[in-house]
Amino acid sequence: MLKKFRIWYQSIFGDRQDVVREEALDVKNQRVDINGIPYFVAKALFTDIPEMIEIERAVYSGQAPWDATAFASELRRERDRLYLVIRKNDQLLAFIGCTFEERERDAHITNIAVIPDFQRHGLGKHLIQVMIKRAQRLGYQSMSLEVRISNVNAKRLYRSLQFEQAGIKRGYYFGDHEDAVDMVLDLSKVSPADE
């Protein structure tokens, strides 16, 4: 209720860009069909963090690149961060995090992971498309991300969404120092995705 009042108040007395930003980053919990299967999409909560870390461990051979403190710090920054989760039967299956950099007009995907048993079911693609639509609502020019050079499936997904390789970041990843492929999507070349 307070959020609706704040949006209403800002629309009358405040900066219109603040209202657009708040509306673009506000997500309502919703049921979605992805490839004919129903899922539940919601904004990530602090209570989701343990499951997000477990997904990372499942995806990254027992390692969790981000700890609970890092995720909590991201979730607190509601003005320029958006984290979404996908659930089915109350099990967290996938999540995505995105930073919305106002100065550069770039939406940067900080983290995306899908539990291995549900990879290649369209969950990651759906989450990225939601972020693309949010960035387009804000009038952003680009979306960027890094991906492990060895992650062939993820690179294939990003290319299917029109991301292009912009460079290589040598020794980017903590621990094994694997190189990262820097990828960028020109949002002006993408027609708005359905949510």
Stockholm file with secondary structure:
# STOCKHOLM 1.0

chainA/1-195         MLKKFRIWYQSIFGDRQDVVREEALDVKNQRVDINGIPYFVAKALFTDIPEMIEIERAVYSGQAPWDATAFASELRRERDRLYLVIRKNDQLLAFIGCTFEERERDAHITNIAVIPDFQRHGLGKHLIQVMIKRAQRLGYQSMSLEVRISNVNAKRLYRSLQFEQAGIKRGYYFGDHEDAVDMVLDLSKVSPADE
#=GR chainA/1-195 SS CHHHHHHHHHHHHSCHHHHHHHHHTCCCCEEEEETTEEEEEEECCGGGHHHHHHHHHHHTTTCCSSCHHHHHHHHHCTTTEEEEEEEETTEEEEEEEEEEETTTTEEEEEEEEECGGGTTSSHHHHHHHHHHHHHHHTTCCEEEEEEETTCHHHHHHHHHTTCEEEEEETTCSTTTCCCEEEEEEEGGGSCCCCC
#=GC SS_cons         CHHHHHHHHHHHHSCHHHHHHHHHTCCCCEEEEETTEEEEEEECCGGGHHHHHHHHHHHTTTCCSSCHHHHHHHHHCTTTEEEEEEEETTEEEEEEEEEEETTTTEEEEEEEEECGGGTTSSHHHHHHHHHHHHHHHTTCCEEEEEEETTCHHHHHHHHHTTCEEEEEETTCSTTTCCCEEEEEEEGGGSCCCCC
//
